[in-house]
Amino acid sequence: MYSFDKLMKSGNNHQLLLTVVLIIYILADVQTPPTLANMIDSITGNVVIGLLALSIFANSNPMVGILGLVAAYMLVTRSSASTGSYAIKQYVPSENSKVMDFSKYNEFPVSLEEEVVERMALLVKHDPAPDSNYKPVLGLLHSAAPADYDGVV
């Protein structure tokens, strides 16, 4: 109550006017213009608004400072809602959540086919010897060009 009495003194008319303006901004749901919203809805814009709110808090009545912090928060949230970045952060899934969903949906139990293939005997148990007398034979070509043909096909 002391800070309110201090605010109402005749020497603090500018702080009283600032208090009225901040209360109107907080309660009236004033939309931020798109060009201003684009500037505020960035890291540098958020830092500048935060610094302005902290300077109001440090250089004025505590009640005006608290209203300044609340108004700064409202300005940042309304700007992010105006540009659409709030909706993107809230409703578009991140890459990490997508990867977790994909891995969750791709976990299947081992099927009967996989079990049978795992238990099957290997068809070739050893490599053929390099000195074997096996030679591949080319079968019938059926009017196709031979493998060593260099002409126009």
Residue pairs with C-beta under 8 A, 6 or more apart in sequence:
3 61
3 62
3 63
4 63
6 12
6 61
7 15
7 16
7 19
7 61
7 63
7 64
8 16
12 61
15 60
15 61
15 64
18 56
18 60
18 64
18 68
19 61
19 63
19 64
19 67
22 64
22 67
22 68
22 70
22 71
23 67
25 71
25 74
25 75
26 67
26 70
26 71
26 74
30 78
31 78
31 82
32 40
32 75
32 78
32 79
32 82
34 82
34 83
36 79
37 78
37 79
37 82
37 83
38 83
39 45
40 46
40 49
40 75
40 76
40 79
41 76
41 79
41 80
41 82
41 83
41 85
45 79
46 76
49 72
49 75
49 76
50 72
52 68
52 72
53 68
53 69
53 71
53 72
53 73
54 69
56 64
56 65
56 68
56 69
57 65
57 66
57 68
57 69
58 65
60 68
77 86
80 86
80 89
81 87
93 101
128 134
138 146
138 147
145 151
145 153
